[in-house]
Amino acid sequence: MGSEKAEKKKRSIVSKMIIAVVMGFVCGIIAILVRNAVGGEDNAGWRIVNAILFQDITATKGFNGIGLFYIVGQFFMRGLQLAIVPLVLTSLSLALCSLADPKKLGRIAGKTLVTYICFYVVAAALAGAAAYFVKEMGGFDVSLPSKAADAITTMDGYNPLVTLINAVPSNIFEAFSSNNSILAVVVVSIILGLCMTKMGDKAEPLKRVLENLGDVVQLWLNFLINRIGPAAIFCMITRALAVYGTEYIRPTLVWMVTTIVVSLVLVCTIYPVGIFLTTRLNPIPFLKKVFKVGLFAAATNSSAATLPLNTKTCTEELGCSEEISSFVLPTGMTINMNGTTAMHMIAVTFIATAAGIEVTPATLAVAAFLSICTAMGTPAIPVAGTTMVYVVMMGLGMNTELCMIGYSLVLAMNYLPGMAVITLNVIGDAATDVIISFKEGVLDRKKYNS
């Protein structure tokens, strides 16, 4: 009964998001037509409309504006910013603490973690390469108005090794006081999680505090996304079109198509190749049998809802051990989000390029590290993976208004790409289950090849 209510609630928020996106584009295009019909930005009537609805009230010339749409969008974005540091701290430290539970440690846990990390790295590298190619081909370019182009900030050149030094904060409170020090927060979270594991039962009080803090953050994000999200998405899309025109439509569609294509290509390549290289088994039976798992995951957009079918397929059709499956698959549902990392690489490249910020291979390498660390600790909240794009953005210093516009479009248009991304996640869990069962000598080859 509870799962049915949760599913209805999820369908409700998806419906609201879709309506908000459609209405945002409709109202935004109407605003463009009205602006052009009255003679452009210099018309007195349009200036009044702009001051009431779209004005950036924090700008020098915005002191006499109201900016209703801007205010709603800022409330939403700042609400997300509010949760970033505690979200990373609690989710990542507790994920490591849970994974490294002494009761779960051992040969199987070690092999499982290594396999997941290998898939993470390969997915991040290939998705980053694809995003960089699309970016070089001009797929994410935006022709910005002159006044917006003047406000562009770029990432300064620096020795990439400086990132290693900055990753270890000299003052923990200073690291927690800014969303621009996310890499340092990630490192502190890793240290905290490992130390809590080493302490064992002594760390239980601290673990409960972090769990409670994580619950508070999740409750806040649920409220923010479910209640405020649709209205904020509508306001941000409408304002983006009214202020910047239709320039963002094409690169947003390119981002969606790129994410979907890359995710599906990775599903059909890295997992079959990984199974063949590690087990020398024919990967074709694997692809045929997990096809329905991927289809179910895409339809429900839920890894949790797909877990029973994934378990049944792995044990009854792929010949995996029930004991190993009972550990590998739930663990993968928690920490294996390589599809999310692939999406992050493409989204960050799109957002930065559309905002006029140059993206280099070194930038993508830092983005991959941040994405893998945060994706492994991503909690089970609505559009969690897309929310964590903001963490990667802050870690890269992408905090301009143009970046926020790109992020709002990614957040709003994530449903279809998310269907492909979650397929990459759940099939990765099944592939890891096959590999670990084979390495442990308990894979039923007759079932696998049948």
Secondary structure, 3 states (H helix, E strand, C coil): CHHHHHHHHHHHHHHHHHHHHHHHHHHHHHHHHHHHHCCCCCCHHHHHHHHHHHCCCCCHHHCCCCCHHHHHHHHHHHHHHHHHHHHHHHHHHHHHHHHCCCCCCCHHHHHHHHHHHHHHHHHHHHHHHHHHHHHHCCCCCCCCCHHHHCCCCCCCCCCCCHHHHHCCCCCHHHHHCCHHHHHHHHHHHHHHHHHHHHHHHHHHHHHHHHHHHHHHHHHHHHHHHHHHHHHHHHHHHHHHHHHHCCCCHHHHHHHHHHHHHHHHHHHHHHHHHHHHHHHCCCHHHHHHHHHHHHHHHHHHCCHHHHHHHHHHHHHHCCCCCHHHHHHHHHHHHHHCCHHHHHHHHHHHHHHHHHCCCCCCHHHHHHHHHHHHHHHHCCCCCCCHHHHCHHHHHHHCCCCCHHHHHHHHHHHHCCHHHHHHHHHHHHHHHHHHHHHHHHHCCCCCHHHHHC
